[in-house]
Amino acid sequence: MSALKAFLQPPVTGVTKEVIISDRFKDDEGNPAPFVIKAITQKENEKLARMSRKMSNVNGKPVEGLDNLLYTKRLVLACVQEPDFNNQEICKYYGTEDPLEVPSQMLSIGEYSRLSEAIMGLNGMVDPKEKIEEAKNF
């Protein structure tokens, strides 16, 4: 096989995974309800990053940079398929009209962290080898 053929692969997108981030959310039978997350393309990721830019002053000079908090919120919204944070009922329940704010209102710090880590892992943003080494050194 030529070297080029090794790189002619479809992008990893639309891959979904169910993750349990908390036993606080239960289905009708009392089992932990999974969040369904999906992988996105790098093109979609770049769009999220562009939408999350902000201007700030550094030593009196305007500098454009990434608003990490806003980017993470956009990434969570883009990757979580279930529950649907865009649903008006869930927005209303958590006291916001902005779907970007639902996860922050709904989840504890630890739950949000676990959800974010699962999203980053599914999208290849976390090197599994690093996690294994980190666990060994713990």
N, C-alpha and C positions, 0 to 999 in steps of 0.2 A: 504494500500500500504506500502511495506517495505521501510525503509529509503534508501536502495540502489537503488531501482527503481526510486526514485526521481532524482538521479544523472546520470541515464543512458539516457542521452539526446544527440542528435547529436550536434556537434559544430556549433556555429553561424558563418557561412562563406558564402560568395557569396551573402549575402543580399545586395541589392543595394538601393540607394536613390538618388533622384534628388534634388540638392540644387542650389538656386540662390545666388551667392555671390556678384553679381554686376549687375547693369542695363547697364553697359558699353558694355557687350557682348549681341548682339541681333541676333535672328534667322531671317529667310527670311521674316517673317511677322512683324518684328519690336518688337517682344516680348523678354523679357529677356531670354537668352539661359541658361539652367541649366547645371551644372557640374553633371556628374553621378559618384557617389562614391560607393565603396563597402567595406564590412567588410572582414577582413582577419583573419586567425587562429592565435593562440598564437605561433604555430610552425613557421609560416611565419614571425611573429613579431620578434621572437628570431633570425631568420636568418638575418633580417634587422639590428638588434642590433649588432650581431656578425660582420657583414660587416662594421659597423660604429664605430668600436673601434679605438682608437689612443693611441700612447705613448706620454707622456709628462713628464717633469722633475718637481718633487716636492721636494724642499730642496736638489737638486742635485741627487735625486734618480729617476730612471725611473719608472713611474707608468702608467698602462694601464687603460683607462677610456672610457666612451662613448662620442663620438663627437655628441652632441645634435643637432647641425645644420645639419650635414650630415645625422643623423638618421631621422630627420624631413623631409628632402628632399627625402630620400628613402621611408618613409612612405607615403608621398604625391604621389610619383610616383607609388607605389604599389597599392594604393587605388583609384586613379582617373582613371576611365574607359573612360570617355569622358569629355574633349577632350583627345585624345591619345597623350601624351607627347613624345612617342617614334616615332611618325610619322616624317619622314624626312622633310616634308614640313613645319610643325610647328616649328621644330628645326631651319631650315634655316631662316624662317621668323623672329624668335626672336634672330638670330645671334649666335647660338651655335650648336655644334654637339652633346653635352651631354644632353640627356633628363632630367637629374637631374637638369639642370640649367633653363629649360624652364619656370617652374612656377615662379621662381625668376625674370626672365626677363619679363614675361607676366603680372604679377599681382602687384598691389600696396600693400603697407604694410597691409592695412586694408583688402583687398581682400584675401591676403595670410593667414591672421589671421582667417578670417571667414571660409575659406576652411579647414584650419588645425583643427579648433574647430569642424566643422561638421564631419570631419573624425574621430576625437577622440570620439565624441559623438556616432557616429554609431558603433564604435568598443568598446563601453562601458568604455572608458578611462576617461569619465567625469561622475560623479555621478549626476543624474538629481536633486536629493534632494539638493545637494550643490548649484546648479544653481538657484533653487527656493529661497533658503535662501539668496543667494547673491543678487538676484533681489529685495527681500523684504527689504534688508538692504541698498539698493542704494537709 
